[in-house]
Amino acid sequence: MAGRIVVGIDGSEASKEALTWAAHQAVLSGSNLDVILVWHFPVSTGWNPPYPPDFDPADDAARVLRDEVEEVLSAYPDAVVSSSVVEGAAAQVLTDEAADADLLVVGSRGHGAFAGMLLGSVSHHLASHSPCPLVIVRCNKR
């Protein structure tokens, strides 16, 4: 029975490095790779901004997922991959998705407000709450 590696992505450089690391590990270990992009509807305080009529964050998230998977995983044709876009809070969704995984992989930082931090809020949360072994891939690009 194959193992299962869950990797959270968001389109950032750290996310691409995490996906690369996870794909390599999946091929080496014979594990299935589940790629997950989590999105949430932008929150506003006091008023709702006038979004354009074609504003669709779920569709945008699906495009980012598709593009990143195509870009990174073309180098890993033997990887057994599934992917999904999930609405919610990234840290909680990834914790839930990894409940029955053998490994959870994320980048060290993503699109958060403090881009210069060594750990982003999601990876920081997962370091304490991951239900399985966690790999936080350090982003080498600035």
C-alpha positions as CSV (number, residue, x, y, z in Angstrom):
1,M,0.0,0.0,0.0
2,A,1.4,3.4,-1.0
3,G,2.0,6.1,1.5
4,R,0.5,9.6,1.2
5,I,2.3,12.9,1.2
6,V,0.2,16.1,1.5
7,V,1.8,19.4,0.2
8,G,0.2,22.8,0.7
9,I,0.9,25.3,-2.1
10,D,0.0,28.9,-2.8
11,G,1.9,30.0,-5.9
12,S,4.9,31.5,-4.0
13,E,8.5,30.6,-4.6
14,A,8.6,28.8,-1.2
15,S,5.5,26.8,-2.3
16,K,7.2,25.8,-5.6
17,E,10.3,24.6,-3.6
18,A,8.0,22.7,-1.2
19,L,6.2,21.0,-4.1
20,T,9.5,20.1,-5.8
21,W,10.8,18.5,-2.5
22,A,7.5,16.7,-1.9
23,A,7.4,15.3,-5.5
24,H,10.9,14.1,-5.2
25,Q,10.1,12.4,-1.9
26,A,6.9,10.9,-3.3
27,V,8.8,9.3,-6.2
28,L,11.6,8.0,-3.9
29,S,9.2,6.5,-1.4
30,G,6.5,5.3,-3.8
31,S,4.0,7.6,-2.1
32,N,0.9,9.3,-3.6
33,L,1.2,13.1,-3.6
34,D,-1.9,15.2,-2.7
35,V,-1.4,18.8,-3.7
36,I,-3.7,21.3,-1.9
37,L,-4.2,25.0,-2.5
38,V,-6.4,26.7,0.2
39,W,-8.1,30.0,-0.4
40,H,-10.4,32.2,1.5
41,F,-12.7,35.0,0.5
42,P,-11.1,38.4,1.2
43,V,-12.3,39.8,4.5
44,S,-13.3,43.4,4.8
45,T,-14.1,45.5,7.8
46,G,-17.0,47.9,7.8
47,W,-17.8,47.8,4.1
48,N,-17.5,45.4,1.1
49,P,-15.2,46.7,-1.6
50,P,-16.7,46.8,-5.1
51,Y,-15.3,43.6,-6.6
52,P,-15.3,43.4,-10.4
53,P,-18.1,41.4,-11.9
54,D,-15.8,38.6,-13.0
55,F,-14.1,38.3,-9.5
56,D,-13.9,34.7,-8.7
57,P,-11.3,33.8,-6.1
58,A,-12.0,30.1,-6.3
59,D,-11.3,30.2,-10.1
60,D,-8.2,32.2,-9.5
61,A,-7.0,29.6,-6.9
62,A,-7.7,26.7,-9.4
63,R,-5.6,28.5,-12.0
64,V,-2.7,29.0,-9.6
65,L,-2.9,25.3,-8.6
66,R,-3.0,24.1,-12.2
67,D,-0.1,26.4,-13.3
68,E,2.1,25.5,-10.4
69,V,1.5,21.7,-10.7
70,E,2.2,21.9,-14.5
71,E,5.4,23.9,-14.0
72,V,6.9,21.9,-11.1
73,L,5.6,18.4,-11.7
74,S,6.5,18.1,-15.3
75,A,10.0,17.0,-14.0
76,Y,8.3,14.1,-12.1
77,P,6.3,12.1,-14.7
78,D,6.2,9.0,-12.4
79,A,4.6,10.8,-9.5
80,V,1.0,9.7,-8.7
81,V,-0.6,13.1,-8.1
82,S,-4.1,14.3,-7.0
83,S,-4.8,18.0,-6.5
84,S,-7.6,20.0,-5.0
85,V,-8.6,23.6,-4.2
86,V,-10.2,24.0,-0.8
87,E,-11.9,27.1,0.8
88,G,-11.0,27.8,4.4
89,A,-8.2,28.8,6.7
90,A,-5.0,27.3,5.3
91,A,-3.5,26.1,8.6
92,Q,-6.7,24.3,9.7
93,V,-7.4,22.8,6.2
94,L,-3.9,21.4,5.9
95,T,-4.1,20.0,9.5
96,D,-7.4,18.3,8.6
97,E,-6.1,17.1,5.2
98,A,-3.0,15.6,6.8
99,A,-4.9,13.6,9.4
100,D,-4.3,10.3,7.7
101,A,-1.1,11.3,5.8
102,D,2.4,10.0,6.3
103,L,4.0,13.4,5.7
104,L,2.9,17.0,5.4
105,V,5.1,19.5,3.4
106,V,4.9,23.3,3.2
107,G,7.1,26.1,2.3
108,S,8.8,28.2,4.9
109,R,6.8,31.3,4.0
110,G,4.2,32.2,1.4
111,H,2.1,35.2,0.5
112,G,1.6,36.4,4.1
113,A,2.0,40.1,5.2
114,F,5.4,39.4,6.7
115,A,7.1,38.0,3.7
116,G,10.6,38.4,5.2
117,M,9.9,36.1,8.2
118,L,11.7,32.8,8.3
119,L,8.4,31.0,9.1
120,G,5.0,32.1,7.8
121,S,1.9,32.0,10.0
122,V,0.8,28.7,8.4
123,S,4.1,26.9,8.7
124,H,4.4,28.2,12.2
125,H,1.0,26.9,13.2
126,L,1.7,23.5,11.5
127,A,5.0,23.1,13.4
128,S,2.9,22.8,16.6
129,H,-0.3,21.2,15.3
130,S,0.6,18.9,12.4
131,P,-1.0,15.4,12.9
132,C,1.9,13.7,11.1
133,P,5.6,14.4,10.5
134,L,6.1,17.8,8.9
135,V,8.7,19.1,6.5
136,I,9.0,22.9,6.2
137,V,11.1,23.6,3.1
138,R,13.2,26.7,3.3
139,C,12.9,29.1,0.4
140,N,16.3,29.9,-1.1
141,K,15.0,32.6,-3.4
142,R,14.4,36.2,-2.4
